[in-house]
Amino acid sequence: MTRIGWTVEKKTHDPYLVKEKYPDPSVCETCNVVFGKGIYKWEKEIPENAHKIICPACRKIKDNNEGGYLVLEGNFLVEHKEEITNLIKNTEKLETEKRPLERIMEFNDLGNKIEIRTTYEHLPRIIGSAIHHAYKGDLHFSYPEGDKFIRAHWKREN
């Protein structure tokens, strides 16, 4: 919608985040993440009266619909693959504890390249930044489909 003198930009809508509120509490029958008081979080014990749902992350995984894509490549990656893979796993674990819907959907080790697909757009940026902080190299981000998708690329040759 445009008005004279200023523009209103439309926000990108995520169809996986439902508009209606889930009953409080709700639990994902696939991963056991609990939705309560407006947020998703991991609970040690599932509330007995929890309503069964399928959370947005599990639906995205089932539909094979990623929100982010990260490519890592270069000679340095090949030489330090175990260290970098451990950093990726640890970064994902820390992030998923805070933001349960942010998950790695697919991790492909192609020898001289690693491709990672994620449920949402934050995780590739966070993993890429962690690798760049630890190992330097070239890191680039692009948001080709708007706010709700990221393409990230990290490369280091030596």
Backbone hydrogen bonds, N-H to C=O, Kabsch-Sander energy under -0.5 kcal/mol:
donor,donor_aa,acceptor,acceptor_aa,energy
3,R,6,W,-1.7
6,W,3,R,-1.3
8,V,1,M,-1.5
9,E,7,T,-0.6
17,L,14,D,-1.5
18,V,16,Y,-0.8
26,S,35,F,-2.5
27,V,51,H,-2.9
28,C,33,V,-2.5
29,E,53,I,-2.9
32,N,28,C,-1.8
34,V,41,K,-2.6
35,F,26,S,-3.2
36,G,34,V,-0.6
36,G,39,I,-2.5
39,I,36,G,-1.7
41,K,34,V,-2.6
50,A,47,P,-1.6
51,H,25,P,-2.4
53,I,27,V,-2.4
59,R,55,C,-2.2
60,K,56,P,-2.4
61,I,57,A,-2.3
62,K,58,C,-2.5
63,D,59,R,-2.4
64,N,60,K,-0.6
64,N,61,I,-0.8
65,N,60,K,-2.5
66,E,64,N,-0.6
67,G,118,T,-3.0
68,G,118,T,-1.4
69,Y,150,I,-1.9
70,L,116,I,-2.7
71,V,152,A,-2.2
72,L,114,I,-2.7
73,E,154,W,-1.8
74,G,112,N,-1.3
76,F,156,R,-1.6
77,L,156,R,-0.7
78,V,74,G,-1.6
79,E,75,N,-2.2
80,H,76,F,-1.7
81,K,78,V,-0.8
84,I,80,H,-2.5
85,T,81,K,-2.9
86,N,82,E,-2.2
87,L,83,E,-2.1
88,I,84,I,-2.3
89,K,85,T,-2.5
90,N,86,N,-2.7
91,T,87,L,-2.5
92,E,88,I,-2.6
93,K,89,K,-2.5
94,L,90,N,-2.3
95,E,91,T,-2.5
96,T,92,E,-3.1
97,E,93,K,-1.7
98,K,94,L,-1.2
99,R,95,E,-3.4
102,E,99,R,-2.2
103,R,101,L,-0.8
105,M,103,R,-0.6
105,M,117,R,-3.0
106,E,117,R,-1.8
108,N,115,E,-3.2
109,D,107,F,-0.6
110,L,108,N,-0.8
110,L,113,K,-3.2
112,N,110,L,-1.4
114,I,72,L,-2.6
115,E,108,N,-2.4
116,I,70,L,-2.8
117,R,106,E,-2.4
118,T,68,G,-2.4
119,T,103,R,-2.4
125,R,121,E,-0.7
126,I,122,H,-2.3
127,I,123,L,-3.0
128,G,124,P,-2.6
129,S,125,R,-2.2
130,A,126,I,-2.1
131,I,127,I,-2.4
132,H,128,G,-2.5
133,H,129,S,-2.6
134,A,130,A,-2.0
135,Y,131,I,-3.0
136,K,132,H,-2.2
138,D,155,K,-3.0
140,H,153,H,-2.6
142,S,151,R,-2.3
146,G,143,Y,-1.3
149,F,146,G,-1.0
150,I,67,G,-1.2
151,R,142,S,-3.0
152,A,69,Y,-3.0
153,H,140,H,-2.5
154,W,71,V,-2.8
155,K,138,D,-2.2
156,R,73,E,-1.7
